[in-house]
Amino acid sequence: MEQSTQQHVPLTIPFTTRVSVPAEILFRQIESESVLLNLQNERYFGLDEVGTRMWTLLTTSDSIQAAYDALLGEYEVDAELLRRNLQDLLAKLIENGLLEAGGG
C-alpha cells in the first residue's frame, strides 16, 4: 500500500522562479563548505563546495535559471545532470525551510 513513504516526491520549481532566504536562516561559510541553520526549528544543513556555490548563485541571482546558466558555465557537467542536482538541492532546502520559492 502507498502511504506517506512516497512523500519525498521532489518539488518541481519553475526555473523562472526567484528564491530567497527566510529571515530565520543563518548561513556560515567555512572555507569552501557551508552550514545553514534554521533558528526556528534548530535544523541544520551542511553543503559541500559545489552545494555552497549553488546556494550562493541561487540566493544572488534573479532566477533559478540564471543560477543554472552560471553553474553550467563554471562546471564541466552534463546539462541535464546539473538540472536534476539543482532541482534536488532546491527541493531539500525548501522542504526544510532554508529557502523560499518566489521570494525576493
N, CA, C and O atoms as CSV, one atom per row, in Angstrom:
chain,resi,resn,atom,element,x,y,z
A,1,MET,N,N,0.831,-1.188,0.000
A,1,MET,CA,C,0.000,0.000,0.000
A,1,MET,C,C,0.875,1.250,0.000
A,1,MET,O,O,1.939,1.284,0.619
A,2,GLU,N,N,0.415,2.249,-0.690
A,2,GLU,CA,C,1.145,3.515,-0.756
A,2,GLU,C,C,0.754,4.386,0.429
A,2,GLU,O,O,-0.384,4.843,0.535
A,3,GLN,N,N,1.711,4.606,1.313
A,3,GLN,CA,C,1.475,5.514,2.420
A,3,GLN,C,C,2.415,6.690,2.272
A,3,GLN,O,O,2.965,6.913,1.194
A,4,SER,N,N,2.599,7.424,3.312
A,4,SER,CA,C,3.410,8.628,3.230
A,4,SER,C,C,4.894,8.343,3.036
A,4,SER,O,O,5.710,9.260,3.130
A,5,THR,N,N,5.262,7.090,2.768
A,5,THR,CA,C,6.646,6.771,2.445
A,5,THR,C,C,7.028,7.449,1.135
A,5,THR,O,O,8.184,7.825,0.941
A,6,GLN,N,N,6.064,7.605,0.243
A,6,GLN,CA,C,6.293,8.249,-1.039
A,6,GLN,C,C,6.193,9.760,-0.931
A,6,GLN,O,O,6.070,10.434,-1.953
A,7,GLN,N,N,6.240,10.308,0.257
A,7,GLN,CA,C,6.133,11.740,0.460
A,7,GLN,C,C,7.288,12.490,-0.181
A,7,GLN,O,O,7.141,13.662,-0.528
A,8,HIS,N,N,8.436,11.840,-0.345
A,8,HIS,CA,C,9.598,12.520,-0.892
A,8,HIS,C,C,9.521,12.642,-2.418
A,8,HIS,O,O,10.505,12.394,-3.114
A,9,VAL,N,N,8.356,13.021,-2.930
A,9,VAL,CA,C,8.234,13.352,-4.338
A,9,VAL,C,C,8.850,14.731,-4.488
A,9,VAL,O,O,8.354,15.697,-3.909
A,10,PRO,N,N,9.927,14.835,-5.261
A,10,PRO,CA,C,10.619,16.119,-5.333
A,10,PRO,C,C,9.738,17.225,-5.903
A,10,PRO,O,O,8.963,17.016,-6.836
A,11,LEU,N,N,9.879,18.392,-5.319
A,11,LEU,CA,C,9.173,19.552,-5.832
A,11,LEU,C,C,9.736,19.894,-7.202
A,11,LEU,O,O,10.940,19.774,-7.428
A,12,THR,N,N,8.885,20.313,-8.100
A,12,THR,CA,C,9.374,20.816,-9.369
A,12,THR,C,C,9.097,22.302,-9.364
A,12,THR,O,O,7.946,22.736,-9.414
A,13,ILE,N,N,10.153,23.069,-9.304
A,13,ILE,CA,C,10.047,24.516,-9.214
A,13,ILE,C,C,10.431,25.101,-10.564
A,13,ILE,O,O,11.504,24.798,-11.085
A,14,PRO,N,N,9.578,25.929,-11.135
A,14,PRO,CA,C,9.936,26.538,-12.421
A,14,PRO,C,C,11.243,27.322,-12.297
A,14,PRO,O,O,11.468,28.029,-11.315
A,15,PHE,N,N,12.088,27.184,-13.301
A,15,PHE,CA,C,13.384,27.849,-13.248
A,15,PHE,C,C,13.276,29.361,-13.442
A,15,PHE,O,O,14.272,30.075,-13.325
A,16,THR,N,N,12.083,29.846,-13.736
A,16,THR,CA,C,11.867,31.295,-13.826
A,16,THR,C,C,11.690,31.906,-12.439
A,16,THR,O,O,11.700,33.128,-12.287
A,17,THR,N,N,11.528,31.050,-11.428
A,17,THR,CA,C,11.298,31.484,-10.056
A,17,THR,C,C,12.561,32.078,-9.450
A,17,THR,O,O,13.678,31.669,-9.766
A,18,ARG,N,N,12.355,33.041,-8.582
A,18,ARG,CA,C,13.448,33.590,-7.781
A,18,ARG,C,C,13.309,32.999,-6.375
A,18,ARG,O,O,12.196,32.838,-5.876
A,19,VAL,N,N,14.420,32.683,-5.749
A,19,VAL,CA,C,14.366,32.161,-4.382
A,19,VAL,C,C,14.970,33.184,-3.434
A,19,VAL,O,O,15.779,34.026,-3.824
A,20,SER,N,N,14.556,33.086,-2.180
A,20,SER,CA,C,15.083,33.994,-1.166
A,20,SER,C,C,15.335,33.219,0.121
A,20,SER,O,O,14.834,32.112,0.317
A,21,VAL,N,N,16.120,33.832,0.981
A,21,VAL,CA,C,16.472,33.218,2.257
A,21,VAL,C,C,15.545,33.780,3.331
A,21,VAL,O,O,15.506,34.995,3.531
A,22,PRO,N,N,14.800,32.922,4.026
A,22,PRO,CA,C,13.961,33.406,5.124
A,22,PRO,C,C,14.808,34.087,6.206
A,22,PRO,O,O,15.983,33.764,6.380
A,23,ALA,N,N,14.210,35.008,6.912
A,23,ALA,CA,C,14.921,35.793,7.938
A,23,ALA,C,C,15.503,34.927,9.047
A,23,ALA,O,O,16.515,35.291,9.645
A,24,GLU,N,N,14.879,33.784,9.329
A,24,GLU,CA,C,15.332,32.943,10.448
A,24,GLU,C,C,16.465,31.977,10.068
A,24,GLU,O,O,16.814,31.094,10.851
A,25,ILE,N,N,17.032,32.145,8.879
A,25,ILE,CA,C,18.114,31.259,8.436
A,25,ILE,C,C,19.468,31.923,8.627
A,25,ILE,O,O,19.696,33.057,8.205
A,26,LEU,N,N,20.348,31.190,9.267
A,26,LEU,CA,C,21.713,31.644,9.487
A,26,LEU,C,C,22.606,30.864,8.533
A,26,LEU,O,O,22.542,29.635,8.485
A,27,PHE,N,N,23.444,31.574,7.771
A,27,PHE,CA,C,24.346,30.964,6.804
A,27,PHE,C,C,25.774,31.282,7.207
A,27,PHE,O,O,26.112,32.444,7.435
A,28,ARG,N,N,26.610,30.265,7.296
A,28,ARG,CA,C,28.014,30.465,7.611
A,28,ARG,C,C,28.864,29.637,6.657
A,28,ARG,O,O,28.668,28.430,6.515
A,29,GLN,N,N,29.805,30.302,6.009
A,29,GLN,CA,C,30.721,29.595,5.132
A,29,GLN,C,C,32.023,29.353,5.881
A,29,GLN,O,O,32.586,30.265,6.488
A,30,ILE,N,N,32.490,28.113,5.829
A,30,ILE,CA,C,33.734,27.713,6.472
A,30,ILE,C,C,34.606,27.141,5.362
A,30,ILE,O,O,34.391,26.025,4.889
A,31,GLU,N,N,35.593,27.933,4.961
A,31,GLU,CA,C,36.424,27.607,3.805
A,31,GLU,C,C,35.511,27.433,2.599
A,31,GLU,O,O,34.774,28.359,2.262
A,32,SER,N,N,35.534,26.276,1.934
A,32,SER,CA,C,34.722,26.120,0.722
A,32,SER,C,C,33.368,25.466,0.999
A,32,SER,O,O,32.570,25.280,0.080
A,33,GLU,N,N,33.107,25.119,2.255
A,33,GLU,CA,C,31.836,24.494,2.616
A,33,GLU,C,C,31.015,25.460,3.450
A,33,GLU,O,O,31.504,26.512,3.862
A,34,SER,N,N,29.754,25.095,3.699
A,34,SER,CA,C,28.910,25.991,4.484
A,34,SER,C,C,27.908,25.215,5.322
A,34,SER,O,O,27.636,24.038,5.085
A,35,VAL,N,N,27.372,25.918,6.307
A,35,VAL,CA,C,26.358,25.365,7.195
A,35,VAL,C,C,25.192,26.347,7.219
A,35,VAL,O,O,25.382,27.558,7.333
A,36,LEU,N,N,23.986,25.805,7.110
A,36,LEU,CA,C,22.751,26.586,7.200
A,36,LEU,C,C,22.036,26.145,8.455
A,36,LEU,O,O,21.955,24.950,8.737
A,37,LEU,N,N,21.517,27.092,9.211
A,37,LEU,CA,C,20.790,26.779,10.436
A,37,LEU,C,C,19.462,27.507,10.426
A,37,LEU,O,O,19.408,28.724,10.249
A,38,ASN,N,N,18.391,26.750,10.617
A,38,ASN,CA,C,17.065,27.333,10.765
A,38,ASN,C,C,16.899,27.619,12.251
A,38,ASN,O,O,16.777,26.692,13.051
A,39,LEU,N,N,16.894,28.892,12.627
A,39,LEU,CA,C,16.827,29.284,14.036
A,39,LEU,C,C,15.476,28.960,14.675
A,39,LEU,O,O,15.381,28.866,15.898
A,40,GLN,N,N,14.427,28.790,13.856
A,40,GLN,CA,C,13.102,28.458,14.417
A,40,GLN,C,C,13.016,27.003,14.850
A,40,GLN,O,O,12.592,26.709,15.967
A,41,ASN,N,N,13.418,26.086,13.964
A,41,ASN,CA,C,13.274,24.669,14.301
A,41,ASN,C,C,14.611,24.001,14.652
A,41,ASN,O,O,14.654,22.802,14.927
A,42,GLU,N,N,15.692,24.775,14.640
A,42,GLU,CA,C,17.031,24.324,15.000
A,42,GLU,C,C,17.569,23.212,14.103
A,42,GLU,O,O,18.457,22.464,14.510
A,43,ARG,N,N,17.035,23.097,12.881
A,43,ARG,CA,C,17.563,22.137,11.917
A,43,ARG,C,C,18.749,22.778,11.212
A,43,ARG,O,O,18.744,23.970,10.904
A,44,TYR,N,N,19.764,21.960,10.964
A,44,TYR,CA,C,20.902,22.481,10.213
A,44,TYR,C,C,21.189,21.596,9.016
A,44,TYR,O,O,20.777,20.437,8.959
A,45,PHE,N,N,21.893,22.159,8.078
A,45,PHE,CA,C,22.136,21.516,6.798
A,45,PHE,C,C,23.538,21.889,6.363
A,45,PHE,O,O,23.876,23.073,6.348
A,46,GLY,N,N,24.357,20.924,6.010
A,46,GLY,CA,C,25.705,21.191,5.543
A,46,GLY,C,C,25.783,21.105,4.026
A,46,GLY,O,O,25.146,20.248,3.415
A,47,LEU,N,N,26.553,21.980,3.429
A,47,LEU,CA,C,26.748,21.979,1.982
A,47,LEU,C,C,28.231,21.834,1.665
A,47,LEU,O,O,29.079,22.473,2.287
A,48,ASP,N,N,28.527,20.986,0.688
A,48,ASP,CA,C,29.908,20.867,0.235
A,48,ASP,C,C,30.247,22.049,-0.673
A,48,ASP,O,O,29.453,22.980,-0.805
A,49,GLU,N,N,31.404,22.010,-1.287
A,49,GLU,CA,C,31.860,23.126,-2.112
A,49,GLU,C,C,30.898,23.448,-3.252
A,49,GLU,O,O,30.577,24.615,-3.478
A,50,VAL,N,N,30.438,22.430,-3.970
A,50,VAL,CA,C,29.525,22.657,-5.090
A,50,VAL,C,C,28.163,23.124,-4.569
A,50,VAL,O,O,27.561,24.035,-5.138
A,51,GLY,N,N,27.680,22.509,-3.501
A,51,GLY,CA,C,26.412,22.932,-2.901
A,51,GLY,C,C,26.465,24.375,-2.435
A,51,GLY,O,O,25.495,25.118,-2.582
A,52,THR,N,N,27.601,24.771,-1.872
A,52,THR,CA,C,27.787,26.152,-1.423
A,52,THR,C,C,27.747,27.104,-2.613
A,52,THR,O,O,27.151,28.178,-2.533
A,53,ARG,N,N,28.380,26.710,-3.714
A,53,ARG,CA,C,28.349,27.561,-4.915
A,53,ARG,C,C,26.926,27.655,-5.454
A,53,ARG,O,O,26.490,28.728,-5.872
A,54,MET,N,N,26.201,26.543,-5.447
A,54,MET,CA,C,24.802,26.556,-5.897
A,54,MET,C,C,23.992,27.512,-5.027
A,54,MET,O,O,23.236,28.336,-5.542
A,55,TRP,N,N,24.154,27.401,-3.689
A,55,TRP,CA,C,23.441,28.266,-2.747
A,55,TRP,C,C,23.734,29.740,-3.047
A,55,TRP,O,O,22.822,30.561,-3.140
A,56,THR,N,N,25.013,30.054,-3.196
A,56,THR,CA,C,25.424,31.436,-3.429
A,56,THR,C,C,24.774,31.989,-4.692
A,56,THR,O,O,24.243,33.100,-4.689
A,57,LEU,N,N,24.818,31.219,-5.760
A,57,LEU,CA,C,24.212,31.691,-7.012
A,57,LEU,C,C,22.689,31.744,-6.918
A,57,LEU,O,O,22.069,32.684,-7.416
A,58,LEU,N,N,22.090,30.750,-6.288
A,58,LEU,CA,C,20.623,30.750,-6.144
A,58,LEU,C,C,20.132,31.959,-5.363
A,58,LEU,O,O,19.099,32.540,-5.696
A,59,THR,N,N,20.863,32.335,-4.334
A,59,THR,CA,C,20.399,33.410,-3.455
A,59,THR,C,C,20.788,34.800,-3.940
A,59,THR,O,O,20.350,35.798,-3.369
A,60,THR,N,N,21.608,34.878,-4.991
A,60,THR,CA,C,22.012,36.189,-5.504
A,60,THR,C,C,21.570,36.432,-6.943
A,60,THR,O,O,21.755,37.529,-7.470
A,61,SER,N,N,20.993,35.427,-7.577
A,61,SER,CA,C,20.571,35.563,-8.974
A,61,SER,C,C,19.116,36.002,-9.074
A,61,SER,O,O,18.347,35.866,-8.123
A,62,ASP,N,N,18.754,36.523,-10.226
A,62,ASP,CA,C,17.378,36.967,-10.466
A,62,ASP,C,C,16.403,35.811,-10.629
A,62,ASP,O,O,15.193,35.990,-10.484
A,63,SER,N,N,16.924,34.626,-10.931
A,63,SER,CA,C,16.062,33.449,-11.102
A,63,SER,C,C,16.903,32.186,-10.939
A,63,SER,O,O,18.133,32.232,-10.955
A,64,ILE,N,N,16.222,31.076,-10.785
A,64,ILE,CA,C,16.906,29.790,-10.727
A,64,ILE,C,C,17.618,29.550,-12.050
A,64,ILE,O,O,18.729,29.020,-12.075
A,65,GLN,N,N,16.980,29.941,-13.148
A,65,GLN,CA,C,17.573,29.766,-14.477
A,65,GLN,C,C,18.902,30.506,-14.587
A,65,GLN,O,O,19.861,29.972,-15.145
A,66,ALA,N,N,18.969,31.723,-14.067
A,66,ALA,CA,C,20.215,32.491,-14.113
A,66,ALA,C,C,21.314,31.787,-13.322
A,66,ALA,O,O,22.466,31.752,-13.754
A,67,ALA,N,N,20.963,31.227,-12.170
A,67,ALA,CA,C,21.929,30.474,-11.370
A,67,ALA,C,C,22.375,29.229,-12.129
A,67,ALA,O,O,23.563,28.911,-12.166
A,68,TYR,N,N,21.426,28.532,-12.728
A,68,TYR,CA,C,21.715,27.319,-13.517
A,68,TYR,C,C,22.667,27.647,-14.666
A,68,TYR,O,O,23.641,26.929,-14.890
A,69,ASP,N,N,22.389,28.724,-15.389
A,69,ASP,CA,C,23.239,29.117,-16.519
A,69,ASP,C,C,24.664,29.412,-16.053
A,69,ASP,O,O,25.632,29.015,-16.703
A,70,ALA,N,N,24.785,30.108,-14.926
A,70,ALA,CA,C,26.114,30.420,-14.382
A,70,ALA,C,C,26.858,29.141,-13.993
A,70,ALA,O,O,28.046,28.997,-14.281
A,71,LEU,N,N,26.159,28.220,-13.341
A,71,LEU,CA,C,26.771,26.950,-12.941
A,71,LEU,C,C,27.207,26.149,-14.159
A,71,LEU,O,O,28.278,25.542,-14.164
A,72,LEU,N,N,26.376,26.152,-15.184
A,72,LEU,CA,C,26.691,25.423,-16.409
A,72,LEU,C,C,27.966,25.976,-17.050
A,72,LEU,O,O,28.742,25.227,-17.642
A,73,GLY,N,N,28.176,27.282,-16.930
A,73,GLY,CA,C,29.382,27.895,-17.458
A,73,GLY,C,C,30.617,27.646,-16.601
A,73,GLY,O,O,31.739,27.676,-17.107
A,74,GLU,N,N,30.420,27.401,-15.314
A,74,GLU,CA,C,31.542,27.214,-14.388
A,74,GLU,C,C,32.022,25.778,-14.271
A,74,GLU,O,O,33.207,25.529,-14.047
A,75,TYR,N,N,31.093,24.827,-14.426
A,75,TYR,CA,C,31.435,23.423,-14.211
A,75,TYR,C,C,31.301,22.643,-15.509
A,75,TYR,O,O,30.415,22.899,-16.324
A,76,GLU,N,N,32.200,21.691,-15.678
A,76,GLU,CA,C,32.128,20.803,-16.821
A,76,GLU,C,C,31.217,19.641,-16.420
A,76,GLU,O,O,31.667,18.656,-15.834
A,77,VAL,N,N,29.944,19.773,-16.741
A,77,VAL,CA,C,28.942,18.812,-16.285
A,77,VAL,C,C,27.844,18.697,-17.347
A,77,VAL,O,O,27.574,19.644,-18.086
A,78,ASP,N,N,27.229,17.533,-17.405
A,78,ASP,CA,C,26.097,17.327,-18.293
A,78,ASP,C,C,24.952,18.242,-17.868
A,78,ASP,O,O,24.615,18.307,-16.686
A,79,ALA,N,N,24.361,18.943,-18.819
A,79,ALA,CA,C,23.323,19.938,-18.518
A,79,ALA,C,C,22.133,19.320,-17.774
A,79,ALA,O,O,21.613,19.921,-16.833
A,80,GLU,N,N,21.707,18.143,-18.183
A,80,GLU,CA,C,20.551,17.507,-17.547
A,80,GLU,C,C,20.885,17.041,-16.130
A,80,GLU,O,O,20.049,17.138,-15.232
A,81,LEU,N,N,22.095,16.541,-15.928
A,81,LEU,CA,C,22.525,16.132,-14.593
A,81,LEU,C,C,22.568,17.344,-13.657
A,81,LEU,O,O,22.119,17.263,-12.513
A,82,LEU,N,N,23.098,18.445,-14.135
A,82,LEU,CA,C,23.129,19.667,-13.332
A,82,LEU,C,C,21.710,20.118,-12.987
A,82,LEU,O,O,21.443,20.504,-11.849
A,83,ARG,N,N,20.807,20.072,-13.956
A,83,ARG,CA,C,19.412,20.473,-13.722
A,83,ARG,C,C,18.794,19.613,-12.618
A,83,ARG,O,O,18.156,20.132,-11.702
A,84,ARG,N,N,18.987,18.303,-12.712
A,84,ARG,CA,C,18.425,17.388,-11.697
A,84,ARG,C,C,19.038,17.649,-10.321
A,84,ARG,O,O,18.326,17.699,-9.319
A,85,ASN,N,N,20.373,17.818,-10.277
A,85,ASN,CA,C,21.036,18.075,-8.997
A,85,ASN,C,C,20.573,19.386,-8.375
A,85,ASN,O,O,20.364,19.467,-7.164
A,86,LEU,N,N,20.413,20.407,-9.203
A,86,LEU,CA,C,19.942,21.700,-8.711
A,86,LEU,C,C,18.504,21.587,-8.210
A,86,LEU,O,O,18.171,22.146,-7.165
A,87,GLN,N,N,17.653,20.874,-8.937
A,87,GLN,CA,C,16.267,20.670,-8.505
A,87,GLN,C,C,16.219,19.902,-7.192
A,87,GLN,O,O,15.433,20.239,-6.307
A,88,ASP,N,N,17.050,18.876,-7.057
A,88,ASP,CA,C,17.076,18.084,-5.818
A,88,ASP,C,C,17.503,18.937,-4.631
A,88,ASP,O,O,16.889,18.877,-3.566
A,89,LEU,N,N,18.555,19.733,-4.815
A,89,LEU,CA,C,19.019,20.596,-3.737
A,89,LEU,C,C,17.951,21.621,-3.365
A,89,LEU,O,O,17.680,21.846,-2.185
A,90,LEU,N,N,17.355,22.231,-4.367
A,90,LEU,CA,C,16.285,23.203,-4.116
A,90,LEU,C,C,15.144,22.588,-3.323
A,90,LEU,O,O,14.659,23.179,-2.357
A,91,ALA,N,N,14.719,21.403,-3.734
A,91,ALA,CA,C,13.616,20.732,-3.043
A,91,ALA,C,C,13.951,20.491,-1.579
A,91,ALA,O,O,13.121,20.730,-0.703
A,92,LYS,N,N,15.174,20.014,-1.307
A,92,LYS,CA,C,15.584,19.753,0.079
A,92,LYS,C,C,15.630,21.038,0.896
A,92,LYS,O,O,15.179,21.072,2.041
A,93,LEU,N,N,16.179,22.096,0.299
A,93,LEU,CA,C,16.291,23.366,1.018
A,93,LEU,C,C,14.918,23.964,1.309
A,93,LEU,O,O,14.682,24.481,2.401
A,94,ILE,N,N,14.021,23.893,0.341
A,94,ILE,CA,C,12.671,24.449,0.532
A,94,ILE,C,C,11.880,23.602,1.525
A,94,ILE,O,O,11.195,24.148,2.391
A,95,GLU,N,N,11.964,22.274,1.412
A,95,GLU,CA,C,11.253,21.380,2.345
A,95,GLU,C,C,11.698,21.602,3.781
A,95,GLU,O,O,10.908,21.426,4.709
A,96,ASN,N,N,12.958,21.987,3.974
A,96,ASN,CA,C,13.490,22.211,5.315
A,96,ASN,C,C,13.405,23.667,5.742
A,96,ASN,O,O,13.959,24.039,6.776
A,97,GLY,N,N,12.721,24.495,4.963
A,97,GLY,CA,C,12.517,25.888,5.329
A,97,GLY,C,C,13.754,26.748,5.205
A,97,GLY,O,O,13.811,27.834,5.782
A,98,LEU,N,N,14.756,26.279,4.456
A,98,LEU,CA,C,16.011,27.006,4.334
A,98,LEU,C,C,16.020,27.989,3.159
A,98,LEU,O,O,16.860,28.886,3.098
A,99,LEU,N,N,15.089,27.811,2.240
A,99,LEU,CA,C,14.882,28.746,1.124
A,99,LEU,C,C,13.389,28.860,0.887
A,99,LEU,O,O,12.621,27.959,1.228
A,100,GLU,N,N,12.987,29.972,0.303
A,100,GLU,CA,C,11.590,30.172,-0.086
A,100,GLU,C,C,11.546,30.426,-1.585
A,100,GLU,O,O,12.328,31.218,-2.110
A,101,ALA,N,N,10.638,29.758,-2.266
A,101,ALA,CA,C,10.458,29.981,-3.701
A,101,ALA,C,C,9.528,31.159,-3.911
A,101,ALA,O,O,8.544,31.331,-3.192
A,102,GLY,N,N,9.853,31.960,-4.897
A,102,GLY,CA,C,9.002,33.095,-5.244
A,102,GLY,C,C,9.254,34.323,-4.411
A,102,GLY,O,O,8.557,35.326,-4.567
A,103,GLY,N,N,10.237,34.276,-3.524
A,103,GLY,CA,C,10.541,35.432,-2.688
A,103,GLY,C,C,11.470,36.394,-3.367
A,103,GLY,O,O,11.942,36.152,-4.478
A,104,GLY,N,N,11.726,37.476,-2.695
A,104,GLY,CA,C,12.685,38.447,-3.190
A,104,GLY,C,C,11.980,39.623,-3.710
A,104,GLY,O,O,12.617,40.567,-4.178
